[in-house]
Amino acid sequence: MSLQTAQLLDGKTLAQKIRTQLQSRVRSLQPQIGRPPGLAVLMVGDNPASAVYVRNKEKACQKIGIASFGKHFPAQTSAAELEEVIAELNQDERVDGILVQLPLPNHLDAVSLLHQIEPEKDADGLHPVNLGKLVRSEAGLRSCTPAGVMELLKEYNIPIEGKKAVVVGRSILVGKPLALMLLEKNATVIMAHSRTRYLGDVCREADILVAAVGKPELITAEMVKPGAVVIDVGINRREDSQGNSRLVGDVAFDSVAEVASYITPVPGGIGPMTVAMLLQNTVLSWEKKSKKI
């Protein structure tokens, strides 16, 4: 008897579809707005992973017709210098989205820099004003990774209303905003984290299980209810004895895929969706600003 294998939730393909839609929106609106949408990604220091992310974001911008105003700063750049740059970008009419690439060097405080960004230019959807709008179910820019999770569930027509959703991880980047988004769609949401007692028992109750903790393969098959939808937000680099590294998620993919009905792969699941939502936020800000003109 062959083992049941979960259907893949293909974020890569959906992200491509969203990018194509954004490209045609930009093409059709640009003549009346008179300029392309603009995104400024600020990167400090030489984190190699960040450099790859920034390059990918800039390439994605180019493909859909978003102008890049990226700036790369040396690791020792002061908070005052960065605040000055953010203030200039806030005033720059060509820029619709501003993003500070994390992680930052230790001497910089990401939260205080985020506070400097105008809420309507907050491409990452993490400004307290935008998070407050999410809490109140008001329209606003949404945090990219959780918004990407919601888009993927919608694309595959996965019912959320009345379902029990367990979100493992309580970060302000993913866990908290995602719990609110699921709640908004009438799921019954349980938030679990590293201090949750009997985590396996809690996870086994989930119709929709989201892992966003940054611990490689934390979620194993015995923690998953048969037929559950499993969303893996984790991206962890793991090295084998030969020193070769590969990316793994927070879910033990092979064994969980035999229990779940749907599962996201790593890579190719939520990662591409995060970038697609960043581009979507930038285009939304651009459209919104054009309506004020």
Buried (B, 14 or more C-beta within 10 A) or exposed (E): EEEEEBEBBBBBEBBBEBBEBBBEBBEEBBEEBEEBBBBBBBBBBEBEEBBEBBEEBBEBBEBBBBBBBBBBBEEEBEBEEBBEBBEEBBEBEEBBBBBBBBEBBEEBEEEEBBBBBBBBBBBBBBBEBBBEBBEEEEEBBBBBBBBBBBBBBEBEEBEBEEBBBBBBBBBEBBBBBBBBBBBBBEBBBBBBBEEBEEBEEBBBBBBBBBBBBBBBBBBBBEBBBEEBBBBBBBBBEEEEEEEEEEBBBBBBBEBBBBBBBBBBBBBBBBBBBBBBBBBBBBBBBBBEBBEEE
